[in-house]
Amino acid sequence: MTFQESSGMGSSTKNQLMYELNNIIASLAFNGLQVKQLIKTSFLEILCISLENGAIFPEHTSPRDAELIVLEGEITFFINEQQFDLHKYQHFRFPKEVRHWVQATENSKFLIIR
C-alpha cells in the first residue's frame, strides 16, 4: 500500500512525502530458504531471509559490510571457522568478502542490511 501526502504548499513534487506499508516479512513462508529484497538503492540494500528449521543458506560472500538482525527464531552463523548462535532480536555485524553460511536451528527470519 502506497500513500502520498502533499504539504499543501503548491503542487511541487519536492513537497510530497510517500509512505509504503506492506506485510512482506510476516507473509514470507518457512519453506526451505526464502530471500526477499525489501529495498535496493545505490547505497543500501535490505534483504529478508526466511529459513525453515534445519535449512541452510549456502556459503557465499557479501559485497559490502553487513548487519544481520534476527527477527524470529534461532540461527547458527558460520564465518572464519567460527560459529555464532544468534537468537531473536540479536544483532550481528560481519565484513564484506568473507565466506560465510547460515543454518536455522528453528524456523527463523532475519534481516540483512548492507
C-alpha positions in Angstrom: 0.0 0.0 0.0 1.5 3.3 -1.0 0.4 6.7 0.3 1.3 10.2 -1.0 0.9 13.3 1.0 1.3 16.9 -0.1 2.5 19.6 2.3 -0.3 21.9 0.9 2.3 24.4 -0.4 1.5 24.2 -4.2 1.9 21.2 -6.4 5.7 20.8 -6.3 6.7 17.2 -6.1 9.5 18.1 -3.6 6.8 18.8 -1.1 5.2 15.4 -1.4 6.0 12.5 1.0 5.5 8.9 0.1 4.8 6.1 2.6 4.7 2.4 1.9 3.2 -0.2 4.2 3.2 -3.9 3.5 3.3 -7.3 5.2 6.1 -8.9 3.2 8.1 -10.0 6.2 5.1 -11.6 8.0 4.0 -13.3 4.8 7.3 -14.9 4.0 6.9 -18.6 4.4 9.1 -21.1 6.3 9.8 -23.3 3.3 13.5 -24.1 2.9 15.4 -20.9 2.1 13.4 -17.8 1.0 15.1 -14.5 0.2 13.1 -11.3 -0.4 14.7 -8.0 -1.3 12.9 -5.3 0.6 14.9 -2.3 -0.6 17.7 -1.7 -3.0 19.3 1.7 -3.8 22.8 2.7 -4.9 23.9 2.9 -1.2 21.6 0.5 0.7 20.1 -3.0 0.4 17.8 -4.7 2.8 17.1 -8.4 2.5 14.6 -10.5 4.5 15.7 -14.1 4.8 13.4 -16.9 5.9 14.9 -20.3 6.8 12.9 -23.4 7.8 14.2 -25.4 10.7 17.3 -27.3 9.5 17.6 -25.3 6.2 20.9 -23.9 5.1 21.7 -20.6 3.4 24.7 -21.9 1.4 28.2 -20.5 1.6 28.6 -17.1 -0.1 30.1 -13.6 0.5 28.6 -10.2 0.9 29.7 -7.4 -1.5 29.5 -4.9 1.5 30.0 -4.9 5.2 26.7 -6.2 6.6 24.4 -6.1 9.6 22.2 -9.1 10.5 19.2 -8.7 12.8 17.3 -11.8 13.9 13.6 -11.1 13.9 12.3 -14.6 14.8 13.8 -18.0 15.7 17.4 -19.0 16.0 20.2 -19.5 13.5 23.9 -20.5 13.6 26.2 -18.2 11.5 29.5 -19.8 10.3 32.4 -17.5 9.4 36.2 -17.8 9.6 36.0 -21.3 11.1 33.9 -19.9 14.0 30.2 -20.3 14.7 27.8 -17.8 16.4 24.4 -18.9 17.8 22.1 -16.0 17.1 18.7 -15.6 18.8 15.6 -13.4 18.3 16.4 -9.7 18.5 20.2 -10.2 18.3 22.3 -8.0 16.0 25.5 -9.4 14.3 27.9 -7.4 12.2 30.3 -9.0 9.6 32.7 -7.8 7.0 32.4 -7.9 3.2 34.0 -10.5 1.0 34.4 -13.1 3.8 32.9 -16.5 3.0 30.1 -17.5 5.4 26.9 -19.6 5.6 23.9 -19.9 7.9 21.8 -22.8 9.3 18.5 -22.5 11.0 18.1 -24.3 14.3 14.4 -23.5 14.3 12.1 -21.6 11.9 13.8 -18.2 11.5 13.6 -14.8 9.9 16.3 -12.3 9.8 17.3 -9.1 8.0 20.5 -8.4 6.2 21.3 -4.7 5.9 24.2 -3.7 3.7 
